[in-house]
């Protein structure tokens, strides 16, 4: 009896869904992405860990009329043999692309659910409202951290105007909504940004962004009213056969309580007071690549340099905090595939910033196959061996002795096979050569654990990615 009832309900749902799809021009798509991982971390006392994890997505897009669309994306992520998906609640937009992006809190839920209104209110503006992936300028400051099975979405409103070779966008992101009884106990975090882009500049696109970040969530007993800003520009294109990208961003405004809790020796820092210390941080990135299209395998060689400013004595003496915050970036794309530097606030390098010099290569050995090899050379941006950081290091319990700036090197190898029109098979291996400085800072437990946190790290994965 019960089985027949469930069968009748299922048939009715299918019939109704088919009727609605025909009436409203609904299309369906999806993704199935299982991945096998073997990870041996930098701790010499640990053993390799193996696991299967999977992403499953089902998408429904409804073109309701010429100006109105609705997109729904159901997602389930899980670890084989694990039932840790019994927790309550949903993921929130905390940023940083770390483990929170892959937490399993609901077995199936909405990864994206948004409404698009074209020519909003009769103007040449498209409005996208709801939970959505927010990606800007190649994931540098705003990305979806898509490598993690859970990925990352934002509860946001985006207004976009595009005409000719220009586009202008305003985005509001509700990062955290946790008001209590009144404004004096506000616990919110919100982001506003304006992004403009012009195509046809120096063989590519010139874009600029201005971000306002307001955060009242830092103190459990009351708001830490923190407001800070990011402004910058990015130029990407192709000139004289070279692919290139150059970008620069500057951050200023309130540093928040991080200046008082990071053990950075900041003059004037007051605990639980956002306005006591200012941010003064920069990010610079440059990439130049060449593809030899007329050579067998069409090899590409790219030189890459990224720099995130860190905190030093000049910052501390001036009452500033110098670590650049990468906001909601997709760090996996930039700072090595082993993901040691995903923390958006800079904790992965002890707030001493990051320099990443990389050589990236790619070639096609045969039709349907692509091989890639990336070599990263990581170091702190703050010079730990000079007088520029004596005071800061003296306040840092994690560092001891002359450690140097070298954080280690990482080799990332990737092989991609286009199995058919819908399926890619990808295999990867990464090795990280650690240093004493890496063990003290990135392991997060200081000098006491050296040399056990100074071992090499290995990671292997194999995944199948099918989209339909």
For each residue, the residues with C-beta under 8 A, 3 or more apart:
1: 4 5
2: 5 6
3: 6 7
4: 1 7 8
5: 1 2 8 9
6: 2 3 9 10
7: 3 4 10 11
8: 4 5 11 12
9: 5 6 12 13
10: 6 7 13 14
11: 7 8 14 15
12: 8 9 15 16
13: 9 10 16 17
14: 10 11 17 18
15: 11 12 18 19
16: 12 13 19 20
17: 13 14 20 21
18: 14 15 21 22
19: 15 16 22 23
20: 16 17 23 24 26
21: 17 18 24 25 26 27 28
22: 18 19
23: 19 20
24: 20 21 62 63 64
25: 21 62 63 64
26: 20 21 60 61 62 63
27: 21 60 61 63
28: 21 58 59 60 61
29: 58 59 61 467 468
30: 56 57 58 59 467 468
31: 55 56 57 465 466 467 468
32: 54 55 56 57 464 466
33: 54 55 56 149 463 464 465 466
34: 52 53 54 463 464
35: 52 53 54 149 461 462 463
36: 50 51 52 461 462 463
37: 49 50 51 52 53 459 460 461
38: 48 49 50 458 459 460 461
39: 48 49 50 458 459
40: 46 47 48 49 457 458 459
41: 46 455 457
42: 432 434 438 439 442 443 453 454 455 456 457
43: 46 443 452 453 455
44: 451 452 453 454 455
45: 452
46: 40 41 43 49
47: 40
48: 38 39 40 458
49: 37 38 39 40 46
50: 36 37 38 39
51: 36 37 79 80
52: 34 35 36 37 79 80 81
53: 34 35 37 77 78 79 80 102 149
54: 32 33 34 35 76 77 78 80 149
55: 31 32 33 75 76 77 149 150 151
56: 30 31 32 33 75 76 77
57: 30 31 32 73 74 75 76 111
58: 28 29 30 73 74
59: 28 29 30 71 72 73 74
60: 26 27 28 71 72 73
61: 26 27 28 29 69 70 71 72
62: 24 25 26 69 70 71
63: 24 25 26 27 68 69
64: 24 25 68 69 70
65: 68
66: 118
67: 117 118 119
68: 63 64 65 115 116 117 118
69: 61 62 63 64 115 116 118
70: 61 62 64 114 115 116
71: 59 60 61 62 112 113 114 116
72: 59 60 61 110 112 113
73: 57 58 59 60 110 111 112 113
74: 57 58 59 108 109 110 111
75: 55 56 57 108 109 110 111 150 151
76: 54 55 56 57 107 108 109
77: 53 54 55 56 102 104 149 150
78: 53 54 82 85 104 107
79: 51 52 53 82 84 104
80: 51 52 53 54
81: 52
82: 78 79 85 104
83: 86
84: 79 87 104
85: 78 82 104 105 106 107
86: 83
87: 84 104 105 106
88: 105
89: 105 106
90: 105 106 109
91: 100 101 103 105 150 152 153
92: 175 176
93: 152 153 154 155 173 174 175 176 328
94: 100 175 176
95: 152 175 327 328 344
96: 100 326 328 331 342 343 344 345
97: 101 143 145 148 152 328 329 330 331 332 342 344
98: 101 342 343
99: 102 103
100: 91 94 96 103
101: 91 97 98 145 148 150 151 152
102: 53 77 99 148 149 150
103: 91 99 100 150
104: 77 78 79 82 84 85 87 107 150
105: 85 87 88 89 90 91
106: 85 87 89 90 109
107: 76 78 85 104
108: 74 75 76
109: 74 75 76 90 106
110: 72 73 74 75 113 131
111: 57 73 74 75 131 151 153
112: 71 72 73 130 131 132 133 153
113: 71 72 73 110 130 131
114: 70 71 128 129 130 131 132
115: 68 69 70 128 129 130
116: 68 69 70 71 126 127 128 129
117: 67 68 120 126 127 129
118: 66 67 68 69 126
119: 67 122 123 124 125 126
120: 117 123 125 126 127 159
121: 125
122: 119
123: 119 120 161
124: 119 161 162 163
125: 119 120 121 159 160 161
126: 116 117 118 119 120 159 160 161 162
127: 116 117 120 157 158 159
128: 114 115 116 132 156 157 158 160
129: 114 115 116 117 157 158
130: 112 113 114 115 155 156
131: 110 111 112 113 114 153 154 155 156
132: 112 114 128 153 154 156 158
133: 112 144 151 152 153 154
134: 142 144 153 154 156 158 171 173 328
135: 139 142 143 144
136: 139 140 141 142 143 169 193 195 209
137: 140 141 142 195 207 209 234 247
138: 234 236 245 333
139: 135 136 142 143 144 329 330 333 334
140: 136 137 143 234 247 285 329 334
141: 136 137 209 211 230 249 326 327 328 329
142: 134 135 136 137 139 193 327 328 329
143: 97 135 136 139 140 146 152 328 329 330 333
144: 133 134 135 139 151 152 153 330
145: 97 101 148 151 152 330 331 332
146: 143 151 330
147: 330 332 333
148: 97 101 102 145 151 152 332
149: 33 35 53 54 55 77 102
150: 55 75 77 91 101 102 103 104
151: 55 75 101 111 133 144 145 146 148
152: 91 93 95 97 101 133 143 144 145 148 328
153: 91 93 111 112 131 132 133 134 144
154: 93 131 132 133 134 173 174 175 328
155: 93 130 131 173 174
156: 128 130 131 132 134 171 172 173 174
157: 127 128 129 171 172
158: 127 128 129 132 134 169 170 171 172
159: 120 125 126 127 169 170 171
160: 125 126 128 167 168 169
161: 123 124 125 126 167 168 169
162: 124 126 166 167 168
163: 124 166 167
164:
165: 198 199 200
166: 162 163 196 197 198 199
167: 160 161 162 163 196 197
168: 160 161 162 194 195 196
169: 136 158 159 160 161 194 195 196
170: 158 159 192 193 194
171: 134 156 157 158 159 191 192 193 195
172: 156 157 158 190 191 192
173: 93 134 154 155 156 190 191 192
174: 93 154 155 156 177 188 190
175: 92 93 94 95 154 188 189 190 191 215
176: 92 93 94 187 188 189 217
177: 174 188
178: 187 188 217
179: 182 183 185 186 187 188
180: 185 186 187
181: 185
182: 179 185
183: 179 186
184: 222 223
185: 179 180 181 182 222 223
186: 179 180 183 216 223
187: 176 178 179 180 216 217 223
188: 174 175 176 177 178 179 214 215 216 217
189: 175 176 213 214 215 216 217
190: 172 173 174 175 213 214
191: 171 172 173 175 211 212 213 214 327 328
192: 170 171 172 173 211 212
193: 136 142 170 171 209 210 211 212
194: 168 169 170 209 210
195: 136 137 168 169 171 207 208 209
196: 166 167 168 169 207 208 209
197: 166 167 205 206 207 208
198: 165 166 201 205 206 207
199: 165 166 204 205
200: 165 205
201: 198 204 205 206 235 237
202: 206 235 237 239
203: 237 238 239
204: 199 201 235 236 237 238 244
205: 197 198 199 200 201 235 236 237
206: 197 198 201 202 233 234 235
207: 137 195 196 197 198 233 234 235
208: 195 196 197 231 232 233 234
209: 136 137 141 193 194 195 196 230 231 232 233 234 249
210: 193 194 229 230 231
211: 141 191 192 193 229 230 231 327
212: 191 192 193 227 228 229
213: 189 190 191 226 227 228 229 230 253 327
214: 188 189 190 191 225 226 227
215: 175 188 189 218 224 226 227 256 274
216: 186 187 188 189 223 224 225 226
217: 176 178 187 188 189 223 224
218: 215 223 224 226 256 257 272 274
219: 222 223 224 257 272
220:
221:
222: 184 185 219
223: 184 185 186 187 216 217 218 219
224: 215 216 217 218 219 256 257 272 273 274
225: 214 216 254 274 275
226: 213 214 215 216 218 253 254 255 256 274 275
227: 212 213 214 215 253 254 274
228: 212 213 251 252 253 254 255 256 279
229: 210 211 212 213 251 252 253
230: 141 209 210 211 213 249 250 251 325 327
231: 208 209 210 211 249 250
232: 208 209 247 248 249 250 283
233: 206 207 208 209 247 248
234: 137 138 140 206 207 208 209 245 246 247
235: 201 202 204 205 206 207 244 245 246 247
236: 138 204 205 244 245 246
237: 201 202 203 204 205 243 244
238: 203 204 241 242 243 244
239: 202 203 242 244
240:
241: 238 290
242: 238 239 288 289 290
243: 237 238 287 288 289 290 291 302
244: 204 235 236 237 238 239 286 287 288 289
245: 138 234 235 236 285 286 287
246: 234 235 236 285 286 287
247: 137 140 232 233 234 235 283 284 285 286
248: 232 233 282 283 284 285
249: 141 209 230 231 232 282 283 324
250: 230 231 232 281 282
251: 228 229 230 279 280 281 282 324 325
252: 228 229 278 279 280
253: 213 226 227 228 229 278 279
254: 225 226 227 228 274 275 277 278 279
255: 226 228 258 259 266 274 276 277 278 279 320 321
256: 215 218 224 226 228 259 274
257: 218 219 224 260 261 271 272 273 274
258: 255 261 262 321 345
259: 255 256 262 264 266 269 276 277 321
260: 257 266 269 270 271 272 273 276 277
261: 257 258 271
262: 258 259 266 311 321 323 351
263: 395 396 397
264: 259 311 315 316 321 351 392 395 396
265: 313 316 391 392 394 395
266: 255 259 260 262 269 277 311 315 316 319 320 321
267: 316 317 318 319
268: 276 277 319
269: 259 260 266 276 277 319
270: 260 273 276
271: 257 260 261
272: 218 219 224 257 260
273: 224 257 260 270 276
274: 215 218 224 225 226 227 254 255 256 257
275: 225 226 254
276: 255 259 260 268 269 270 273 319
277: 254 255 259 260 266 268 269 319 320 321
278: 252 253 254 255 319 320 321
279: 228 251 252 253 254 255 320 321 325
280: 251 252 315 318 320 321 322
281: 250 251 308 309 321 322 323 324 325
282: 248 249 250 251 307 309 324
283: 232 247 248 249 306 307 308 309 324 326
284: 247 248 306 307
285: 140 245 246 247 248 305 306 307 334
286: 244 245 246 247 304 305
287: 243 244 245 246 302 303 304 305
288: 242 243 244 302 303
289: 242 243 244 300 301 302 303 360
290: 241 242 243 300 301 302
291: 243 298 299 300
292: 295 298 299 300
293: 298
294:
295: 292 298 299
296:
297: 363 364 365
298: 291 292 293 295 363 364
299: 291 292 295 361 362 363
300: 289 290 291 292 360 361 362 363
301: 289 290 359 360 361
302: 243 287 288 289 290 358 359 360 361 362
303: 287 288 289 358 359
304: 286 287 356 357 358 359 360
305: 285 286 287 355 356 357 358
306: 283 284 285 334 335 354 355 356 358
307: 282 283 284 285 353 354 355 356 381
308: 281 283 323 324 326 346 353 354 355 381
309: 281 282 283 322 323 324 353 381
310: 322 323 324 346 349 351 352 353 354 380 381 382
311: 262 264 266 315 316 321 322 323 351 352 353 382 392
312: 315 316 322 352 382 383 388 389 392
313: 265 316 317 387 388 389 390 391 392
314: 317 318 322 388
315: 264 266 280 311 312 318 320 321 322
316: 264 265 266 267 311 312 313 319 320 391 392
317: 267 313 314 391
318: 267 280 314 315
319: 266 267 268 269 276 277 278 316
320: 255 266 277 278 279 280 315 316
321: 255 258 259 262 264 266 277 278 279 280 281 311 315 351
322: 280 281 309 310 311 312 314 315 353 382
323: 262 281 308 309 310 311 345 346 351 352 353
324: 249 251 281 282 283 308 309 310 346 353
325: 230 251 279 281 344 345 346
326: 96 141 283 308 329 331 344
327: 95 141 142 191 211 213 230 344
328: 93 95 96 97 134 141 142 143 152 154 191 344
329: 97 139 140 141 142 143 326 334 344
330: 97 139 143 144 145 146 147 333 334
331: 96 97 145 326 334 335 339 341 342 344
332: 97 145 147 148 335 337 339 342
333: 138 139 143 147 330
334: 139 140 285 306 329 330 331 356
335: 306 331 332 339 340 341 342 354 356 376 378
336: 339 340 341 356 374 376 378 410 412 430 432
337: 332 374 410 412 414 428 430 459
338: 410 412 430 432 457 459
339: 331 332 335 336 342
340: 335 336 348 410 432 438 442
341: 331 335 336 348 349 354 378 442
342: 96 97 98 331 332 335 339 348
343: 96 98 346 347 348
344: 95 96 97 325 326 327 328 329 331
345: 96 258 323 325 351
346: 308 310 323 324 325 343 349 350 351 352 353 354
347: 343 350 351 444
348: 340 341 342 343 354 441 442
349: 310 341 346 352 353 354 380 407 441 442
350: 346 347 380 396 398 399 440 441 442
351: 262 264 310 311 321 323 345 346 347
352: 310 311 312 323 346 349 380 381 382 384 389 441
353: 307 308 309 310 311 322 323 324 346 349 380 381 382
354: 306 307 308 310 335 341 346 348 349 378 379 380 381 407
355: 305 306 307 308 378 379 380 381 405
356: 304 305 306 307 334 335 336 376 377 378
357: 304 305 376 377
358: 302 303 304 305 306 374 375 376 377
359: 301 302 303 304 374 375
360: 289 300 301 302 304 372 373 374 375
361: 299 300 301 302 372 373 374
362: 299 300 302 370 371 372 373
363: 297 298 299 300 370 371
364: 297 298 367 369 370 371
365: 297 369 371
366: 369
367: 364
368: 417 418 419
369: 364 365 366 415 416 417 418
370: 362 363 364 415 416 418
371: 362 363 364 365 413 414 415 416
372: 360 361 362 412 413 414 415 416
373: 360 361 362 411 412 413 414
374: 336 337 358 359 360 361 410 411 412 414
375: 358 359 360 409 410 411 412
376: 335 336 356 357 358 409 410 411 412
377: 356 357 358 409
378: 335 336 341 354 355 356 406 407 408 409 410 438
379: 354 355 405 406 407
380: 310 349 350 352 353 354 355 383 384 405 407 437 441
381: 307 308 309 310 352 353 354 355
382: 310 311 312 322 352 353 388 389 392 405
383: 312 380 386 388 389 405
384: 352 380 389 393 399 403 404 405 437
385: 402 404 405
386: 383 389
387: 313 390
388: 312 313 314 382 383
389: 312 313 352 382 383 384 386 392 393
390: 313 387 393 394
391: 265 313 316 317 394 395
392: 264 265 311 312 313 316 382 389 395 396
393: 384 389 390 396 399
394: 265 390 391
395: 263 264 265 391 392
396: 263 264 350 392 393 399
397: 263 446
398: 350 440 441 444 445 446 447
399: 350 384 393 396 403 437 440 441 446 447
400: 403 440 447
401: 447
402: 385
403: 384 399 400 435 436 437 440
404: 384 385 435 436 437
405: 355 379 380 382 383 384 385 437
406: 378 379 435 437 438
407: 349 354 378 379 380 435 437 438 441 442
408: 378 432 433 434 435 438
409: 375 376 377 378 432 433
410: 336 337 338 340 374 375 376 378 430 431 432 433
411: 373 374 375 376 430 431
412: 336 337 338 372 373 374 375 376 428 429 430
413: 371 372 373 428 429 430
414: 337 371 372 373 374 426 427 428
415: 369 370 371 372 426 427 428
416: 369 370 371 372 424 425 426
417: 368 369 424 425 426
418: 368 369 370 423 424
419: 368 423 424 425 464
420: 423
421:
422: 466 467 468
423: 418 419 420 464 465 466 467
424: 416 417 418 419 464 465
425: 416 417 419 462 463 464 465
426: 414 415 416 417 461 462 463 464 465
427: 414 415 461 462
428: 337 412 413 414 415 459 460 461 462
429: 412 413 458 459 460
430: 336 337 338 410 411 412 413 457 458 459 460
431: 410 411 456 457 458
432: 42 336 338 340 408 409 410 456 457 458
433: 408 409 410 456
434: 42 408 438 439 453 454 455 456 457
435: 403 404 406 407 408 438 439 454
436: 403 404 439 440 450 451 454
437: 380 384 399 403 404 405 406 407 440 441
438: 42 340 378 406 407 408 434 435 441 442 443 454
439: 42 434 435 436 442 443 449 450 451 453 454
440: 350 398 399 400 403 436 437 443 446 447 450 453
441: 348 349 350 352 380 398 399 407 437 438 444
442: 42 340 341 348 349 350 407 438 439
443: 42 43 438 439 440 449 453
444: 347 398 441
445: 398 448 449 453
446: 397 398 399 440 449
447: 398 399 400 401 440 450
448: 445
449: 439 443 445 446 452 453
450: 436 439 440 447 453 454
451: 44 436 439 454 455
452: 43 44 45 449 455
453: 42 43 44 434 439 440 443 445 449 450
454: 42 44 434 435 436 438 439 450 451
455: 41 42 43 44 434 451 452
456: 42 431 432 433 434
457: 40 41 42 338 430 431 432 434
458: 38 39 40 48 429 430 431 432
459: 37 38 39 40 337 338 428 429 430
460: 37 38 428 429 430
461: 35 36 37 38 426 427 428
462: 35 36 425 426 427 428
463: 33 34 35 36 425 426
464: 32 33 34 419 423 424 425 426
465: 31 33 423 424 425 426
466: 31 32 33 422 423
467: 29 30 31 422 423
468: 29 30 31 422
